Amino acid sequence: MAHPPGFVESFALGQLTPGPALLMVMFAGYNVAGTAGAVVPQVAIFLPSALLTSAVTAKWELVRRQPWLASLQRPPAAVAFGLVAAGAYSILRLAVTDPVTAAIAAPAAILLWCWRPHPALVMLAGRAVAGLDGTLHG
């Protein structure tokens, strides 16, 4: 999966599946080290947050009405927005490589931004348009 099309395909598949997009590390790990390579990154990503969530949930009723909680939640929201924007830019640089992909990506972005259809439908439509052109293979 060292080549950009493989990365873009695994990212797209991660977006189609339920759950976090971090599932794409499973594909990269599998390509590098087989089944163990798929399992280890999943455990490394999800186990710490699962343990922390379990610990916090036990005390949540005591904490949720505290006034300081809202001020604690605002900065990570801004960081998350920045990370999502940086990730989108990185994927855009890998996926939009010529006028054909740009002609597919621009209307797809507008469609998603304005009308919010299910992303899978937009991806399938984009793939259909790419197939009509005949220049994209994958």
N, C-alpha and C positions, 0 to 999 in steps of 0.2 A: 504494500500500500504506500510505497514511497512516492509514487507518481501522483500528480494532482488529480487526475480523473478518479482514481480509486478513493482518494480522500473525499472528494466532492460526493461521490456515490455513497460512501459510508455515512457522511453527514446527512445526506438526503434520506437515507433509510432510517437513520436515527430520528429524524423529524417526523417520519411517517408512523413510527412505532409509538405505542403508549409509553409514558415514562420520560425520564430526562434524556436530553441529547447526549449526555455523557456515555450513553450506551455505545457510542461509536468507538470508544477505546477498546471495547471487546473485539471489534473487527480487526483493529490494528494489532492487538495482542495475539489474536488467533493467527494472523498472518506471520507474526514473528516467531511464536513459540507454541502453536497448536492450542489444545484445550487448556493447558496450564496458563498459557499466555492470555487466554480470554478470561479465565477465572480470577487470576491475581489482581489485575487492575480494577475489576469490579468490586472485589472485597476491599481493596485499598481505598476506593472512592466512597463506597457506601457504608462500610462498617463504622468508621468514626462518627459520621453524622447520625447514624441510627442509634448509636450508644448515647450521644449527646442529646438527641431528641427524647430518648427514653428517660434520661435523667431530668430534663427540663419539664417534661410532661407531668411528672410526679408532683412538681411544685407550681405548676402553671396557675392554678386558681389563686394562689397567694400573690403572684407577680402580675397578672394580666391587668389589674386595675391601678397599678402604680403609675404616677404621672411621668416618671423618668423613662418609662418604656418607649413612649412615642419618640422622644428625642434620641433614644438609642437606636431606633429603627430607621430614622431618616438618612443618615450618612451611608449605610450599606445600600439603600435603594439607589442613590446617585452613583455609587460604584458599580452596582449591577447594570445600570443603564449604560455606563461607559464601556463595561466589558462586553455587553451585547452588541453595542455599536462597533467596537473594535473587531469582534468576531464576524459580524456581518461584512465588514470591509474586507477582512481576510478571505472569506469565502467568495466575495464578489471578485476579488483579484484572481482567484483560481478558476472560477467558473466562467467569467465573461472574458473571453480571449480573442474574439473576432466580431465582425459586424453581425453575423448570424446570431451568436449568443447574446449580443447586446440587444438585438431586435426582439429577442424572446424575453430577456430579463426585464427590460424597461416596462413593457405593458403588464408583465406579471407583477412587478413591484407596485405599479399604480393600482391594479386590480385588488391586490392584497391590502393596500393602504386604505383605499376608498370604500370597498364593499365587503371586505373580510370573508371571502369564501373559504372553504376548507382548503388548507395548503396542498393536500394530496391531489385535489382536483386541478389546481393550478399547475402542479408539477407534471401531472399526466398530460394536460393540455400542452405544456411547453415541450414535453418529449414528443408528442404527436406532431407539433409544428417542426421540431428539429428533424424528425423522421421524414417529413415531406420534403425538406430541403435536401436531404441526402448527403450532406457534408459532415454531419456529426455521427459518429459511430460509438457505441458503448454498450 
